[in-house]
Amino acid sequence: MGLVDQQFLRVTKQYLPHLARLCLISTFLEDGIRMWFQWNEQRDYIEATWSCGYFLATCFVLLNLIGQLGGCVLILSRNFVQYACFGLFGIIALQVNTTALLYKVVINLALGGGLLLLLAESRSEGKSMFAGVPSMGESSPKQYMQLGGRVLLVLMFMTLLHFDSNFFSILQNMVGTALIILVAIGFKTKLAALTLVVWLLAINIYFNAFWTIPAYKPMHDFLKYDFFQTTSVIGGLLLVVALGPGGVSMDEKKKEW
């Protein structure tokens, strides 16, 4: 690990996990609050789109509202984190089944990667409670959670690649692909993930600036959705920076060489 990311981790060690969790659950928090304030509009939309009737549409909106806000409260308060993550996995599955847009499916899968990393973090905290008990090493489930989380998170960049012939787009694609591969295989993982965070943050602010669009225009909600989804993926990448790549990675294997 380079001097830059070592210094960054030293300065942000206390705050980074909290910031990562807040960013990660931001899309669920925003969606839950929106459903609270737009209850009738959300219910009518589901009823008209699915033709499922008033009662089922109401149940769907209520399930999303309670599941998302409840899960966010549990995660931020560090209570029953594993159950909260499983609940949010269910919300993601529901949202995947209600959209036909491929890029939204990919983003939801990336969100799932972030939740896997959150599960891995909660396992670490659980094991730290038994610090005096002899250990056989890092548990395999946690290692594979971190691997799965990394791979799913980088799917986000598939939606950001531009297949244009100009020099800037080609350069952007090359840099992005290189970083994707580094995070996926776990080589220079923290530095690559931190670079992705900076890049995603810049892209998110530039392309998804929903605050510049009047609230009554449909584009406002569209950009707002993408903004918070991307912010959640940034939170997942920050968890990679905070936790490291895990046992199934080239960074760990290098220590054995």
BALOBA-1460 file (C-alpha; in Angstrom, 3 decimals):
// residues 257
<rec num="1" residu="m" x="0.000" y="0.000" z="0.000"/>
<rec num="2" residu="g" x="1.342" y="3.409" z="-0.964"/>
<rec num="3" residu="l" x="2.198" y="6.307" z="1.293"/>
<rec num="4" residu="v" x="-0.801" y="8.339" z="0.075"/>
<rec num="5" residu="d" x="-3.469" y="5.796" z="1.043"/>
<rec num="6" residu="q" x="-1.610" y="4.925" z="4.287"/>
<rec num="7" residu="q" x="-1.699" y="8.583" z="5.319"/>
<rec num="8" residu="f" x="-5.352" y="8.865" z="4.257"/>
<rec num="9" residu="l" x="-6.292" y="5.847" z="6.398"/>
<rec num="10" residu="r" x="-4.415" y="7.194" z="9.418"/>
<rec num="11" residu="v" x="-6.252" y="10.520" z="9.229"/>
<rec num="12" residu="t" x="-9.714" y="9.058" z="8.559"/>
<rec num="13" residu="k" x="-9.526" y="5.806" z="10.550"/>
<rec num="14" residu="q" x="-12.145" y="6.869" z="13.108"/>
<rec num="15" residu="y" x="-14.584" y="8.434" z="10.670"/>
<rec num="16" residu="l" x="-14.291" y="6.387" z="7.467"/>
<rec num="17" residu="p" x="-16.460" y="3.387" z="8.482"/>
<rec num="18" residu="h" x="-19.255" y="5.714" z="9.686"/>
<rec num="19" residu="l" x="-19.108" y="7.761" z="6.476"/>
<rec num="20" residu="a" x="-19.052" y="4.557" z="4.414"/>
<rec num="21" residu="r" x="-22.168" y="3.194" z="6.146"/>
<rec num="22" residu="l" x="-24.019" y="6.510" z="5.780"/>
<rec num="23" residu="c" x="-23.218" y="6.708" z="2.060"/>
<rec num="24" residu="l" x="-24.096" y="3.061" z="1.564"/>
<rec num="25" residu="i" x="-27.601" y="3.332" z="3.025"/>
<rec num="26" residu="s" x="-28.295" y="6.794" z="1.537"/>
<rec num="27" residu="t" x="-30.315" y="5.495" z="-1.427"/>
<rec num="28" residu="f" x="-32.519" y="3.379" z="0.868"/>
<rec num="29" residu="l" x="-32.951" y="6.301" z="3.257"/>
<rec num="30" residu="e" x="-33.885" y="8.714" z="0.457"/>
<rec num="31" residu="d" x="-36.305" y="6.228" z="-1.113"/>
<rec num="32" residu="g" x="-37.988" y="5.495" z="2.209"/>
<rec num="33" residu="i" x="-38.426" y="9.197" z="3.007"/>
<rec num="34" residu="r" x="-39.782" y="9.817" z="-0.516"/>
<rec num="35" residu="m" x="-42.342" y="7.048" z="-0.068"/>
<rec num="36" residu="w" x="-43.415" y="8.619" z="3.227"/>
<rec num="37" residu="f" x="-44.029" y="12.036" z="1.655"/>
<rec num="38" residu="q" x="-45.346" y="10.723" z="-1.687"/>
<rec num="39" residu="w" x="-47.413" y="7.844" z="-0.345"/>
<rec num="40" residu="n" x="-50.442" y="8.357" z="-2.594"/>
<rec num="41" residu="e" x="-48.386" y="8.936" z="-5.747"/>
<rec num="42" residu="q" x="-46.266" y="5.808" z="-5.138"/>
<rec num="43" residu="r" x="-49.296" y="3.632" z="-4.415"/>
<rec num="44" residu="d" x="-51.192" y="4.892" z="-7.467"/>
<rec num="45" residu="y" x="-48.133" y="4.325" z="-9.679"/>
<rec num="46" residu="i" x="-47.720" y="0.706" z="-8.517"/>
<rec num="47" residu="e" x="-51.442" y="0.056" z="-8.857"/>
<rec num="48" residu="a" x="-51.525" y="1.454" z="-12.412"/>
<rec num="49" residu="t" x="-48.269" y="-0.213" z="-13.535"/>
<rec num="50" residu="w" x="-48.889" y="-3.678" z="-12.121"/>
<rec num="51" residu="s" x="-52.718" y="-3.648" z="-12.243"/>
<rec num="52" residu="c" x="-52.538" y="-5.321" z="-8.838"/>
<rec num="53" residu="g" x="-55.316" y="-3.475" z="-7.067"/>
<rec num="54" residu="y" x="-55.389" y="-0.936" z="-4.249"/>
<rec num="55" residu="f" x="-54.622" y="-3.357" z="-1.396"/>
<rec num="56" residu="l" x="-51.530" y="-5.018" z="-2.927"/>
<rec num="57" residu="a" x="-50.157" y="-1.669" z="-4.092"/>
<rec num="58" residu="t" x="-50.535" y="-0.312" z="-0.550"/>
<rec num="59" residu="c" x="-48.792" y="-3.394" z="0.903"/>
<rec num="60" residu="f" x="-45.905" y="-3.009" z="-1.570"/>
<rec num="61" residu="v" x="-45.309" y="0.653" z="-0.679"/>
<rec num="62" residu="l" x="-45.654" y="-0.062" z="3.059"/>
<rec num="63" residu="l" x="-43.178" y="-2.963" z="2.841"/>
<rec num="64" residu="n" x="-40.630" y="-0.787" z="1.017"/>
<rec num="65" residu="l" x="-41.075" y="2.105" z="3.450"/>
<rec num="66" residu="i" x="-40.720" y="0.028" z="6.641"/>
<rec num="67" residu="g" x="-38.009" y="-2.212" z="5.199"/>
<rec num="68" residu="q" x="-35.826" y="0.657" z="4.019"/>
<rec num="69" residu="l" x="-36.234" y="3.111" z="6.910"/>
<rec num="70" residu="g" x="-36.093" y="0.343" z="9.512"/>
<rec num="71" residu="g" x="-32.981" y="-1.190" z="7.932"/>
<rec num="72" residu="c" x="-31.242" y="2.189" z="7.800"/>
<rec num="73" residu="v" x="-31.959" y="2.912" z="11.468"/>
<rec num="74" residu="l" x="-30.630" y="-0.503" z="12.533"/>
<rec num="75" residu="i" x="-27.448" y="-0.168" z="10.451"/>
<rec num="76" residu="l" x="-26.655" y="3.358" z="11.634"/>
<rec num="77" residu="s" x="-27.316" y="2.396" z="15.277"/>
<rec num="78" residu="r" x="-25.224" y="-0.825" z="14.838"/>
<rec num="79" residu="n" x="-28.078" y="-3.050" z="16.064"/>
<rec num="80" residu="f" x="-29.072" y="-6.315" z="14.326"/>
<rec num="81" residu="v" x="-26.970" y="-5.287" z="11.323"/>
<rec num="82" residu="q" x="-27.106" y="-8.717" z="9.688"/>
<rec num="83" residu="y" x="-30.910" y="-8.837" z="9.806"/>
<rec num="84" residu="a" x="-31.080" y="-5.275" z="8.465"/>
<rec num="85" residu="c" x="-28.804" y="-6.232" z="5.544"/>
<rec num="86" residu="f" x="-30.952" y="-9.256" z="4.692"/>
<rec num="87" residu="g" x="-34.023" y="-7.016" z="4.740"/>
<rec num="88" residu="l" x="-32.368" y="-4.556" z="2.355"/>
<rec num="89" residu="f" x="-31.324" y="-7.468" z="0.117"/>
<rec num="90" residu="g" x="-35.041" y="-8.246" z="-0.130"/>
<rec num="91" residu="i" x="-35.813" y="-4.642" z="-1.080"/>
<rec num="92" residu="i" x="-33.166" y="-4.797" z="-3.825"/>
<rec num="93" residu="a" x="-34.702" y="-8.041" z="-5.139"/>
<rec num="94" residu="l" x="-38.114" y="-6.370" z="-5.271"/>
<rec num="95" residu="q" x="-36.723" y="-3.382" z="-7.150"/>
<rec num="96" residu="v" x="-34.866" y="-5.608" z="-9.637"/>
<rec num="97" residu="n" x="-38.139" y="-7.405" z="-10.393"/>
<rec num="98" residu="t" x="-39.962" y="-4.122" z="-10.996"/>
<rec num="99" residu="t" x="-37.585" y="-2.652" z="-13.580"/>
<rec num="100" residu="a" x="-36.807" y="-3.699" z="-17.135"/>
<rec num="101" residu="l" x="-33.827" y="-1.336" z="-17.533"/>
<rec num="102" residu="l" x="-30.553" y="-3.277" z="-17.625"/>
<rec num="103" residu="y" x="-28.400" y="-0.494" z="-16.174"/>
<rec num="104" residu="k" x="-30.718" y="-0.182" z="-13.152"/>
<rec num="105" residu="v" x="-30.447" y="-3.934" z="-12.603"/>
<rec num="106" residu="v" x="-26.645" y="-3.599" z="-12.700"/>
<rec num="107" residu="i" x="-26.709" y="-0.709" z="-10.199"/>
<rec num="108" residu="n" x="-28.937" y="-2.719" z="-7.859"/>
<rec num="109" residu="l" x="-26.475" y="-5.611" z="-8.052"/>
<rec num="110" residu="a" x="-23.688" y="-3.170" z="-7.171"/>
<rec num="111" residu="l" x="-25.739" y="-2.088" z="-4.150"/>
<rec num="112" residu="g" x="-25.936" y="-5.741" z="-3.167"/>
<rec num="113" residu="g" x="-22.141" y="-5.828" z="-3.256"/>
<rec num="114" residu="g" x="-22.032" y="-2.958" z="-0.795"/>
<rec num="115" residu="l" x="-24.389" y="-4.809" z="1.556"/>
<rec num="116" residu="l" x="-22.154" y="-7.897" z="1.360"/>
<rec num="117" residu="l" x="-19.250" y="-5.769" z="2.545"/>
<rec num="118" residu="l" x="-21.423" y="-4.428" z="5.361"/>
<rec num="119" residu="l" x="-22.186" y="-8.019" z="6.384"/>
<rec num="120" residu="a" x="-18.454" y="-8.774" z="6.355"/>
<rec num="121" residu="e" x="-17.812" y="-5.750" z="8.566"/>
<rec num="122" residu="s" x="-20.497" y="-6.857" z="11.042"/>
<rec num="123" residu="r" x="-18.877" y="-10.321" z="11.234"/>
<rec num="124" residu="s" x="-15.562" y="-8.638" z="12.049"/>
<rec num="125" residu="e" x="-17.182" y="-6.673" z="14.859"/>
<rec num="126" residu="g" x="-18.833" y="-9.827" z="16.170"/>
<rec num="127" residu="k" x="-15.525" y="-11.686" z="16.263"/>
<rec num="128" residu="s" x="-13.772" y="-8.782" z="17.999"/>
<rec num="129" residu="m" x="-16.020" y="-9.395" z="21.018"/>
<rec num="130" residu="f" x="-14.083" y="-12.649" z="21.578"/>
<rec num="131" residu="a" x="-10.599" y="-11.202" z="21.199"/>
<rec num="132" residu="g" x="-9.143" y="-13.503" z="23.866"/>
<rec num="133" residu="v" x="-10.379" y="-16.710" z="22.238"/>
<rec num="134" residu="p" x="-7.886" y="-18.523" z="19.961"/>
<rec num="135" residu="s" x="-8.793" y="-18.258" z="16.252"/>
<rec num="136" residu="m" x="-8.065" y="-20.478" z="13.271"/>
<rec num="137" residu="g" x="-7.765" y="-17.409" z="11.031"/>
<rec num="138" residu="e" x="-10.198" y="-15.337" z="9.053"/>
<rec num="139" residu="s" x="-13.442" y="-17.168" z="8.356"/>
<rec num="140" residu="s" x="-14.071" y="-18.287" z="4.823"/>
<rec num="141" residu="p" x="-17.601" y="-16.819" z="4.676"/>
<rec num="142" residu="k" x="-16.228" y="-13.361" z="5.445"/>
<rec num="143" residu="q" x="-13.485" y="-13.725" z="2.824"/>
<rec num="144" residu="y" x="-15.965" y="-14.681" z="0.131"/>
<rec num="145" residu="m" x="-18.390" y="-11.956" z="1.191"/>
<rec num="146" residu="q" x="-15.614" y="-9.419" z="0.606"/>
<rec num="147" residu="l" x="-14.743" y="-11.001" z="-2.741"/>
<rec num="148" residu="g" x="-18.382" y="-11.024" z="-3.858"/>
<rec num="149" residu="g" x="-18.839" y="-7.469" z="-2.631"/>
<rec num="150" residu="r" x="-15.835" y="-6.227" z="-4.610"/>
<rec num="151" residu="v" x="-16.915" y="-7.953" z="-7.821"/>
<rec num="152" residu="l" x="-20.508" y="-6.701" z="-7.585"/>
<rec num="153" residu="l" x="-19.446" y="-3.139" z="-6.772"/>
<rec num="154" residu="v" x="-17.316" y="-2.786" z="-9.879"/>
<rec num="155" residu="l" x="-20.318" y="-3.709" z="-12.038"/>
<rec num="156" residu="m" x="-21.305" y="-0.077" z="-11.504"/>
<rec num="157" residu="f" x="-18.584" y="0.976" z="-13.919"/>
<rec num="158" residu="m" x="-20.160" y="-1.046" z="-16.708"/>
<rec num="159" residu="t" x="-22.885" y="1.605" z="-16.803"/>
<rec num="160" residu="l" x="-20.326" y="4.435" z="-16.981"/>
<rec num="161" residu="l" x="-18.293" y="3.235" z="-19.960"/>
<rec num="162" residu="h" x="-18.735" y="5.353" z="-23.116"/>
<rec num="163" residu="f" x="-18.153" y="3.694" z="-26.457"/>
<rec num="164" residu="d" x="-17.187" y="6.856" z="-28.340"/>
<rec num="165" residu="s" x="-14.203" y="7.344" z="-30.610"/>
<rec num="166" residu="n" x="-12.883" y="10.562" z="-29.040"/>
<rec num="167" residu="f" x="-9.635" y="10.505" z="-27.067"/>
<rec num="168" residu="f" x="-11.150" y="11.473" z="-23.702"/>
<rec num="169" residu="s" x="-13.727" y="8.645" z="-23.778"/>
<rec num="170" residu="i" x="-11.091" y="6.091" z="-24.762"/>
<rec num="171" residu="l" x="-8.778" y="7.273" z="-21.959"/>
<rec num="172" residu="q" x="-11.630" y="7.235" z="-19.450"/>
<rec num="173" residu="n" x="-12.581" y="3.690" z="-20.434"/>
<rec num="174" residu="m" x="-8.988" y="2.463" z="-20.195"/>
<rec num="175" residu="v" x="-8.425" y="3.978" z="-16.753"/>
<rec num="176" residu="g" x="-11.804" y="2.774" z="-15.492"/>
<rec num="177" residu="t" x="-11.264" y="-0.769" z="-16.766"/>
<rec num="178" residu="a" x="-7.815" y="-0.938" z="-15.156"/>
<rec num="179" residu="l" x="-9.235" y="0.171" z="-11.791"/>
<rec num="180" residu="i" x="-12.121" y="-2.279" z="-12.104"/>
<rec num="181" residu="i" x="-9.707" y="-5.163" z="-12.622"/>
<rec num="182" residu="l" x="-7.481" y="-4.084" z="-9.710"/>
<rec num="183" residu="v" x="-10.404" y="-3.951" z="-7.263"/>
<rec num="184" residu="a" x="-11.916" y="-7.213" z="-8.550"/>
<rec num="185" residu="i" x="-8.702" y="-9.234" z="-8.175"/>
<rec num="186" residu="g" x="-7.676" y="-7.443" z="-4.985"/>
<rec num="187" residu="f" x="-4.369" y="-5.933" z="-6.140"/>
<rec num="188" residu="k" x="-3.468" y="-2.518" z="-4.685"/>
<rec num="189" residu="t" x="-7.075" y="-2.702" z="-3.587"/>
<rec num="190" residu="k" x="-7.306" y="0.214" z="-1.191"/>
<rec num="191" residu="l" x="-5.588" y="2.650" z="-3.535"/>
<rec num="192" residu="a" x="-7.681" y="1.499" z="-6.517"/>
<rec num="193" residu="a" x="-10.917" y="1.707" z="-4.507"/>
<rec num="194" residu="l" x="-10.009" y="5.183" z="-3.222"/>
<rec num="195" residu="t" x="-9.314" y="6.316" z="-6.801"/>
<rec num="196" residu="l" x="-12.704" y="4.938" z="-7.858"/>
<rec num="197" residu="v" x="-14.353" y="6.859" z="-5.014"/>
<rec num="198" residu="v" x="-12.851" y="10.145" z="-6.213"/>
<rec num="199" residu="w" x="-13.764" y="9.406" z="-9.823"/>
<rec num="200" residu="l" x="-17.333" y="8.316" z="-9.029"/>
<rec num="201" residu="l" x="-17.820" y="11.352" z="-6.788"/>
<rec num="202" residu="a" x="-16.787" y="13.716" z="-9.592"/>
<rec num="203" residu="i" x="-18.973" y="11.923" z="-12.161"/>
<rec num="204" residu="n" x="-21.916" y="11.847" z="-9.756"/>
<rec num="205" residu="i" x="-21.803" y="15.570" z="-9.002"/>
<rec num="206" residu="y" x="-21.324" y="16.482" z="-12.666"/>
<rec num="207" residu="f" x="-23.834" y="14.172" z="-14.371"/>
<rec num="208" residu="n" x="-26.462" y="13.692" z="-11.640"/>
<rec num="209" residu="a" x="-26.868" y="17.270" z="-10.405"/>
<rec num="210" residu="f" x="-30.603" y="16.932" z="-9.708"/>
<rec num="211" residu="w" x="-30.599" y="20.155" z="-7.644"/>
<rec num="212" residu="t" x="-30.152" y="22.150" z="-10.868"/>
<rec num="213" residu="i" x="-33.442" y="20.802" z="-12.296"/>
<rec num="214" residu="p" x="-36.834" y="22.132" z="-11.097"/>
<rec num="215" residu="a" x="-38.605" y="19.614" z="-8.831"/>
<rec num="216" residu="y" x="-41.704" y="19.409" z="-11.053"/>
<rec num="217" residu="k" x="-39.740" y="18.046" z="-14.024"/>
<rec num="218" residu="p" x="-39.425" y="14.234" z="-14.400"/>
<rec num="219" residu="m" x="-35.670" y="14.564" z="-14.986"/>
<rec num="220" residu="h" x="-35.286" y="15.828" z="-11.389"/>
<rec num="221" residu="d" x="-36.458" y="12.516" z="-9.916"/>
<rec num="222" residu="f" x="-34.488" y="10.505" z="-12.483"/>
<rec num="223" residu="l" x="-31.204" y="12.252" z="-11.649"/>
<rec num="224" residu="k" x="-31.950" y="12.165" z="-7.920"/>
<rec num="225" residu="y" x="-32.411" y="8.385" z="-8.103"/>
<rec num="226" residu="d" x="-29.107" y="7.924" z="-9.934"/>
<rec num="227" residu="f" x="-27.311" y="10.322" z="-7.559"/>
<rec num="228" residu="f" x="-28.202" y="8.395" z="-4.410"/>
<rec num="229" residu="q" x="-27.658" y="5.003" z="-6.046"/>
<rec num="230" residu="t" x="-24.142" y="6.093" z="-7.016"/>
<rec num="231" residu="t" x="-23.559" y="7.535" z="-3.530"/>
<rec num="232" residu="s" x="-24.401" y="4.126" z="-2.080"/>
<rec num="233" residu="v" x="-21.847" y="2.441" z="-4.337"/>
<rec num="234" residu="i" x="-19.303" y="5.045" z="-3.176"/>
<rec num="235" residu="g" x="-20.112" y="3.963" z="0.374"/>
<rec num="236" residu="g" x="-19.388" y="0.358" z="-0.565"/>
<rec num="237" residu="l" x="-16.031" y="1.341" z="-2.048"/>
<rec num="238" residu="l" x="-15.212" y="3.288" z="1.114"/>
<rec num="239" residu="l" x="-15.848" y="0.077" z="3.050"/>
<rec num="240" residu="v" x="-13.326" y="-1.646" z="0.780"/>
<rec num="241" residu="v" x="-10.831" y="1.100" z="1.689"/>
<rec num="242" residu="a" x="-11.610" y="0.707" z="5.398"/>
<rec num="243" residu="l" x="-11.739" y="-3.111" z="5.577"/>
<rec num="244" residu="g" x="-9.218" y="-4.093" z="2.931"/>
<rec num="245" residu="p" x="-9.693" y="-6.733" z="0.231"/>
<rec num="246" residu="g" x="-10.026" y="-9.781" z="2.475"/>
<rec num="247" residu="g" x="-8.298" y="-13.147" z="2.276"/>
<rec num="248" residu="v" x="-9.274" y="-13.961" z="-1.325"/>
<rec num="249" residu="s" x="-7.125" y="-11.326" z="-3.005"/>
<rec num="250" residu="m" x="-3.708" y="-10.804" z="-4.521"/>
<rec num="251" residu="d" x="-2.799" y="-8.344" z="-1.761"/>
<rec num="252" residu="e" x="-3.191" y="-11.121" z="0.828"/>
<rec num="253" residu="k" x="-1.465" y="-13.722" z="-1.323"/>
<rec num="254" residu="k" x="1.557" y="-11.433" z="-1.720"/>
<rec num="255" residu="k" x="2.105" y="-11.625" z="2.039"/>
<rec num="256" residu="e" x="2.595" y="-15.395" z="1.713"/>
<rec num="257" residu="w" x="5.170" y="-15.133" z="-1.093"/>
